[in-house]
Amino acid sequence: MLLLTIDYVPGKELEALGIVKGTVVQSKNFGKDFMAGMKTLVGGEIAGYTEMLNEARQIATKRMVDEAQALGADAVVNVRYGSSSVMQGAAEVVAYGTAVKLR
C-alpha cells in the first residue's frame, strides 16, 4: 500500500474509491501525565506527549490503510492528519485521505 501526498502519478491513471480514515484516542497513564504537568512549570518539550502523539499517528495511519485495503485500493493520496484534545491527558488523532486504484 502506497501513501502518496501528490495528485499525479506519472504514467498512471487514478480511480478514486472514496475517503478513508483512521482514528484513535490515546492517553498517558496517571504517573506520566502528572510528570508532564510538572514539566509545564519549567517549560520545554514534554517528551511523554510527543511519544503518545507519534504512537497515535502510527495507529491512525494503520487503521486508514486497513480501510483502504478493504476497498481494494492500491494507494492513499492527499493524506492529512488532525488532532484534538478530548480531555486532560487524552488526544484524538485522525488520519484521512483518498483511496485510489492505479491503472
N, C-alpha and C positions, 0 to 999 in steps of 0.2 A: 504494500500500500504506500503510495506516494503522498506526501503532504507538500503541496505546491502553494506558493503565495503569489503566483502570476496568473494572468488571464489567458495566456497564449503559450502553447507548446508547439515549437516549430515542427511542421510536417504532420501534425496530429489534429484531428477534429475532436472537439469535446462535446459530449452529450450530457447535459445537466440532469441529474437524477433527483435532486432536491437538497434541501438544507439538512445537515446532520449536526448533532450537538452531543456534548458530554458534559455532565455537571457533577460536582462533588461539594459537600460541605465538610470542611476539615476543622479540627480544633486541636489545641495542645492540652496536655494534662495539667492539672492544677499547679503542680510544682513548677513546671516550665513557664506557665502563664504568670505565676507570682514573680518569678525571676525576671521575666520580660517587663513586668510592671516596675520593678526596681531599676531596670536599665533606663527607663524613661526619665528617671531623676537626673542622670548624668549625661544622657544623650548618646548618640551613636547608633550603629546598626544593631537591630535585635535579631541575632542570628537564628534563634529558635523559630521566629515567624518567617524569616526568609526560607528556611528549610521546609516549614509547613506549606508555604505557598508553592515552592518548587515541586514538592511531592503532590500537592493538589493539582497543579497543572499537568503533571505526568498522568495522573489518574483520569482527569477530564479528557485529555488527548486520547488516551487509550479507549475510553468509552465512545468518543466521537468516531474514531477509526473503526471500532467494532460495529457501530451503527452503519457506517458507510459500507463496510464489507458485507453486511447483511443485505444491503440493497444491490450488491454486485458491482460496486464501484471499483475503479482502478486507482483513483486518486481523490484527494480532497483539496480544493483550491480556495484561495482567499480565506485562509484560516485566521480567525480572530480569537482573542481571549478577553474575558471580562471578569471582574471580581467585585464582591461587595461584602460588607460586614453584616453578618446575620445576628450576632450577639457578641458580647465581650469575649474575646479569645477564639472566635469561630468565624471563618470566612467561606463564602461560596465562590467557587471558580467555575466558569463556563468556557468551554472551547466550542467554536462553531465554524462551519464552512459549508461549501457546496460540494456534494459528492458528484463526481463525474466519471463517465466511461470514456476511455480513449479509443478512437477509431483510426 
